[in-house]
Amino acid sequence: MNCPYCRHDETKVVDSRQPEPLVIRRRRECLKCGRRFSTLETVEQTALKVVKKDGTRVPYDREKIRSGLEKACWKRPVSEEQIDRVVAAVEADILDSNEREVPSRYIGEKIFKMLRDVDQVAFVRFASVYREFQDVQDFVEELGPMLVKNSAKKK
């Protein structure tokens, strides 16, 4: 860090505080002129983009995930906390990938897998929109493995 007074490039940190999350305020002292000054450090976050099916890129918006889940879980015994957990888990997975662009298909598949364990009706609702079901046969193909799994549990 350069001193704002004499432009010397060696300073020492005298005090650090965190006035808010992801921000650090540091009190520094120049090793040449001895004057003190403050700096604010913030985390620089890269803008995450979602690549849609048609190739367009839009900014990532966690509220879109939440909205889709709420629609799928409408009038189902799924709590806000369960929805929050799914949103947080999907978002954590996306951020852990360290990619600047994430395909919408990747996000949809993550939601798809997690929702299957939360509520099967909500899963089917989400699947019908996400997988763009055209007729009843599409539903049957998606539900087939789930029905086999449930009948095996009952035995």
N, C-alpha and C positions, 0 to 999 in steps of 0.2 A: 504494500500500500504506500503510495507516495504522499508525503506531507503536503497539504494544500498551501502552506506558507513558504517553505524553502525548497520544495520539490524533491527533497531527499527521499530515497526509496527504502529506508530502513526505519520501521516503527515497532513499538511494542504495545501489546494489548494490556491496558491497565485494569479494565473492568468489562464484563459482558453481562447483558441482560436479554431476556426474551419477552418483550412487551406483548407479543401475540404469536400464535402458532406460525411456524415457518418464517419468522423474522427474528434476527438477532441484532441488537444494538451494541456496538463496541465502542468503548472509550479508548483512544490510542494516544501515545506520546511519541513524538519524533525523537529519534536518537541523536540527531544533529543539533536542532535548534531548541529542543526541550518543550515546544508548545504542544498543547493537547487539542484533540479534535474528536468528533464522533462520526461513526459510520453506521449505516444500516445495511445488513445483509439479508437478502431474501432468496428463497429457492426459485430458480428459474425452471419453469415447467414448460416443456415443449407441447405445442398444441396437438392433441391426438385427433386424427382424422379417421372417419369410417368410410370405407369404400363400398358403395352400394352396388347392387346387382348390375345396374346399367353403367357402372364405371365412374359415376360422379362421386365426389368426395365432399363430405359434410363434417362439421365439427362434432366430436363425440359429445353426447348429451345423456347423462344417466337418467334424466327424467323420461326419456323415450322408453328406456328399458322398464322403468317403474310403471309407466302408463300401460304398456303392453301386458305386463304381469297383472296389473289391477283389472284390466278388461278380461283377461283369461280367468281370473279368480273371482269375478263378480258373482255374488250370492253363493259362494262356496265357503266351507269352514277353514279358510286360510287367513291367518292373522296378519296384521301389518308387520309384525316382527319377522314372520316367515318371509314375507315379500322383501323386507329390508335385508334379510340375510342373503337371499338369492341375489339381489342387486349388488350387495357388497362383495359377495364371492365372485360374481361375474366381473365386476369392476377390478377387483384385486388381480384376477387372472389376466385381464387385459393389460393392466399396468405392469404386471410382472413380466410380460412378454418383451418389454422394452422396445416395442415397435412404434413407429410414428404413425403408421397407417394399419388399420385392422379391418379385414373384410367383414361386412355385415353378416355374412354366412357363418363366420367363426363365432360371433357374438350370439347369433340365433341358436347355434348348436349347443353352446354352453348353457343357455337358458333352457333349451329343450331338455337336456340331460338332467338338470337340477329340478325342473318342474315336474318331471316324471315321478320323482320321489316325494314331492310335496303333496300333490293332489292329481289323481288320474283324470278327472273331468277337466280340470284346468289345463292339464297337459294336452288333452285332445282338442280343446278350444284353441290353445296356442298353436298346436300342430296344424290345425285346419287352415289357419291364416298363414303361418310361416311356410308350410309346405305347399300352400296354394292348392288344396284339395279341390278337384273338379267334380267328383261324383262320389257315390256311396262306396264304390270299390276302393277308392283311395283311403277312406276311413278303415275299411276292413283290413287292408294291407298293413296299415299302421298299427291297428289294434291287435292283429293276429299274435305277435310275440307276447304282448301284454296279457292276453287272454290265456295263452298256454301257461305262462308263468303263474298267473293267479290260480288256475285250476290245479297246478302242481302243488301249490301252497296248501290248498284245501284238503288234499289227500293225506 
